[in-house]
Amino acid sequence: KEKHKILHQLLQNSTS
Amino acid sequence: SPTVSLAELDHLVQIISKSHLETCQYLREELQQMSRQNFQQDEVESYQSKPREAMWQLCAVKITEAIQYVVEFAKRIDGFMDLCQNDQIVLLKAGSLEVVFVRMCRVFDSQSNSVYFDGKFAGPDVFKGLGCDDLISSVFDFAKSMCSLHLTEDELALFSAFVLLSADRSWLQEKLQVEKLQQKTQLALQHVLQKNQREHGVLSKLRCKVSALRSLCSRHTEKLSAFRAVYPDIVQTHFPPLYKELFG
């Protein structure tokens, strides 16, 4: 998870 | 192959097209208003005289910006967020740059062989400083051949989703789930091509594009490794973190 921290963040941000 | 009703296909087309339009970085109207101004010779020379690492950094920033829009596109594709997080990451790591290359045909001018970059239209010579002439010329050839298909936004949206949902990527945990999504997307793409009365050859031409995209991306990775071998600190300290996550 640490390795893809930013991708994880972008995926979790709401899509609104 | 999944059984999908026509109504379901129409719905899928609508959702994916809407997602594409909401996240495509430049709208058609903006593209039409954009002055088709090419860089002047002195501007081209100023890009060419940039140090190699500065040009690489500039391109990494531009690619990363484009990729952020692709991540948003993925999130809005029906079913993508229902995949496990591992598979979402795997698909984006492998496919986001491919979608950037697909989308490039929207900002590409075949007549002048130039692409919208950093405010104006740039030919391959603008990118000479990267030291990857062969890759750059392949990327331009790819954009040109995508343009020659004259895909509509609907078709482009579905093809982008099809590329992103490739079920044959390594390290997928729920391959079957991805396969189902990709098959549905392919049916929706076929449905739209039929509805738009496109000739039969378009789908097989698009299939060829899939392998061309893979080759472009693996060559990008090779060029990045070669660059990193010479400038490890530049990549480490000046490249966008998302770019490093995806291609590191």
Interface residues (C-beta under 8 A of the other chain):
Chain A: K3 H4 K5 I6 L7 H8 L10 L11 T15
Chain B: Q68 V71 E72 K75 R76 M81 Q85 Q88 I89 L92 K93 P241 L242 E245 L246
